[in-house]
Amino acid sequence: MEELHLEENQQYYPPVPKETPRKQSIQRSIISLLIFIIAFYLFFQWDMFYILVLVGILMIHELGHYLAMRAFNYKDLSIFFIPLIGAAASGTKSRASQKEEAIIILAGPIPGIIIGTICFYYGMTMDNHLLSRIGNIFLFLNIFNLLPVVPLDGGRVLKTLFFESNHIVSQVFLIISMIVLTAFAIYAESYFFLVIPFFLYLQLTSGIQTRKLQKALKQKGIPFDKHFDELSPEEYWKTRDELPRYIKFYTRLIIPGRHILSPNENRIINQIKALIQKPAEKDLNVLGKFLVILVWVSGFVLPVLIALLIFLNSEEAIGVGL
């Protein structure tokens, strides 16, 4: 009788909902591209030819990320342009590894630096001003992207290799990145660029909320160190019930204890995925990390070596002429 009584009072939890796949919209990407071109033309008043060159360079950069994600079977892949800021490639994977993330990150700037170096070399040696200028734009954008601050690719590489599993160090790194990017925006008088450290600030505050929420889940015996597809129905709905208690936005979407799907369930699922996101599988040993750092550093060194080679060749030519 006692066992029967316990079963009758046991709460039923619906199955864990599946995220509705996003439709890949080429139209959305094209619209973001057109807005980027118009905003750049109106704000900076560049020649349209060089704006299109910039778009091509950004597209090559993001295609590097995109193709690498596709090679590692990421889902929901897309490329979109951010007015006055740049472009971004996005994708999702439940079980990414450290090596995959490092390759995906470097697949953006490294090809651009190689192409830019070739353009710059032949532009200088052939005295082709247009080619050398295109090479300069390639190099500037991609080398800048390798700087060791988030959300730039260089900062993401360091975070993936060393800081991902340490929340305190990761937050300190985020604060340093905010300070550096704010100082750069003020120094360069590119005040629209301040939007990036502002979003980093939002990411920092969101991270603090996440830590508090994870602490509450731990006290309730709900694990958060697993992948989303490993959650039981009870773990999903209990975690879902905790969201509005710590993140005010979800008070409009969730009534704790009422286990009914919301029209915005996809957004709730994404929040839970971010909350319980398991760190990338650490499959890079010391040698692997050294090779990744070597590739990262080569992005800075290669253009310098080519510039030095051009300088030495020009000095030699002058010597022969004399």
C-alpha positions, -999 to 999 in steps of 0.1 A, spaced: 0 0 0 28 24 9 46 18 -25 13 24 -43 8 56 -24 43 69 -35 36 61 -71 3 79 -71 20 111 -57 49 109 -81 49 140 -104 47 134 -141 71 153 -163 65 156 -201 93 145 -225 122 168 -231 111 190 -261 131 190 -293 143 223 -306 126 233 -339 154 236 -365 159 271 -379 154 274 -416 185 285 -433 175 317 -450 197 329 -478 172 358 -481 180 369 -445 218 368 -452 213 389 -484 192 414 -465 219 417 -438 245 422 -465 226 450 -482 220 468 -449 258 465 -442 267 480 -475 243 509 -472 252 517 -436 289 515 -444 285 538 -475 264 564 -456 285 564 -424 321 562 -439 314 574 -474 339 549 -489 341 544 -526 316 516 -535 343 495 -551 363 493 -518 331 486 -499 325 456 -522 362 446 -517 356 447 -479 325 426 -482 344 401 -503 372 399 -477 347 395 -448 329 368 -468 361 349 -473 369 351 -436 335 339 -426 334 312 -452 366 298 -436 346 294 -403 315 282 -421 333 254 -441 353 242 -410 320 240 -390 304 221 -419 334 197 -420 328 189 -383 291 184 -388 278 215 -371 241 223 -376 220 255 -383 249 270 -402 245 306 -414 265 337 -423 251 372 -416 265 408 -417 264 432 -388 261 469 -399 293 489 -392 309 460 -373 316 431 -396 302 396 -402 297 364 -383 293 327 -391 272 306 -366 264 270 -361 256 246 -333 269 212 -321 261 194 -289 295 177 -286 323 199 -299 359 192 -290 387 216 -281 406 207 -314 375 213 -335 368 247 -319 405 258 -324 405 248 -361 371 265 -367 384 297 -351 417 298 -370 400 288 -403 387 324 -406 418 347 -402 446 324 -414 434 319 -451 427 357 -452 462 364 -440 477 341 -466 456 356 -494 464 392 -482 502 384 -480 501 371 -516 482 402 -528 505 425 -510 537 408 -522 527 409 -559 511 443 -556 544 457 -543 567 438 -566 546 446 -597 539 482 -585 502 475 -586 486 500 -562 452 484 -563 465 449 -555 487 461 -527 458 480 -512 435 450 -513 463 430 -497 465 457 -469 428 455 -462 430 416 -461 459 418 -437 446 445 -414 412 429 -409 425 394 -403 456 403 -382 433 426 -361 410 396 -356 439 376 -342 445 400 -313 442 382 -280 409 398 -268 374 384 -270 352 383 -291 380 385 -317 393 351 -330 427 355 -311 409 359 -278 386 329 -286 416 307 -293 432 315 -259 399 311 -241 393 277 -258 428 264 -250 432 278 -214 403 296 -199 371 278 -209 368 256 -177 379 284 -152 350 308 -148 370 333 -127 399 335 -151 374 336 -180 356 366 -165 389 384 -158 398 379 -194 364 393 -205 369 424 -184 404 429 -198 390 426 -233 363 452 -225 389 476 -213 412 471 -243 384 474 -269 370 505 -252 404 521 -251 409 513 -288 375 527 -298 382 560 -279 418 562 -293 407 556 -329 376 578 -324 355 550 -337 328 554 -311 303 530 -328 329 503 -320 319 507 -283 289 485 -290 313 455 -288 325 461 -252 288 469 -243 278 434 -255 307 420 -236 294 437 -205 260 421 -211 278 387 -215 296 393 -182 264 401 -163 247 371 -180 276 349 -168 271 361 -132 234 353 -134 243 319 -148 267 311 -120 240 320 -94 215 298 -113 239 269 -115 246 272 -77 208 269 -71 205 239 -94 234 222 -75 217 228 -42 185 211 -56 206 182 -69 200 190 -106 232 184 -126 244 211 -151 276 195 -162 261 174 -190 250 179 -225 214 189 -233 206 156 -249 215 138 -217 188 156 -196 160 135 -182 124 150 -184 126 158 -147 159 175 -150 147 196 -180 115 208 -164 130 215 -130 158 235 -146 132 253 -167 112 262 -135 143 279 -121 149 303 -150 123 330 -141 135 330 -105 169 343 -117 164 358 -151 135 383 -152 129 380 -189 116 344 -185 88 355 -161 69 363 -193 74 329 -208 74 304 -179 51 297 -150 70 275 -126 53 242 -120 32 245 -152 48 221 -176 33 233 -209 54 242 -239 57 279 -246 54 294 -281 90 306 -274 102 271 -263 132 273 -287 145 303 -268 140 285 -235 159 255 -248 188 277 -260 190 293 -225 191 258 -209 217 247 -233 239 277 -224 232 270 -187 242 234 -187 267 236 -215 294 211 -210 329 224 -217 345 213 -250 361 179 -248 398 185 -239 414 165 -267 445 187 -272 476 177 -253 506 201 -247 519 194 -283 485 201 -298 481 234 -279 517 244 -290 508 237 -327 476 258 -324 496 287 -308 523 283 -335 496 287 -362 481 317 -343 515 334 -340 524 327 -376 494 349 -386 514 378 -372 548 367 -384 541 358 -420 532 393 -432 563 407 -414 586 382 -432 571 390 -466 574 428 -459 611 422 -449 616 401 -481 602 429 -502 624 455 -484 655 434 -490 647 429 -526 642 466 -531 674 474 -513 692 449 -536 676 465 -567 688 499 -556 723 486 -550 724 471 -585 711 503 -599 738 523 -582 
